[in-house]
Amino acid sequence: LQLNIKKTQNVYELQEAGAQGVCKTHYVIREDAKAERIHLTKSKDLNNCQQRIMKDFGLAYTEKCVECRQRGEALMGAATYKYLMKPS
């Protein structure tokens, strides 16, 4: 994995291709200088995908969403990944 990041920016929003299709993806990068580590959090909005290849089903972690019920949406789809990296 190779990342070129700007020192002045730690949040990135982009469209990313994957098995779920081309989805809106957010990256949050936090650097821990003392431990010489980079914390990377990646969140994909699975409700906002085009060219869907496959559909994921699962309820590993769910939370009740009062606003979603009011809008008529039972579940919101998202996938979040956390990485701990050492720069080199």
Order of alpha helices (4+ residues) and beta strands (2+ residues): beta-beta-beta-alpha-beta
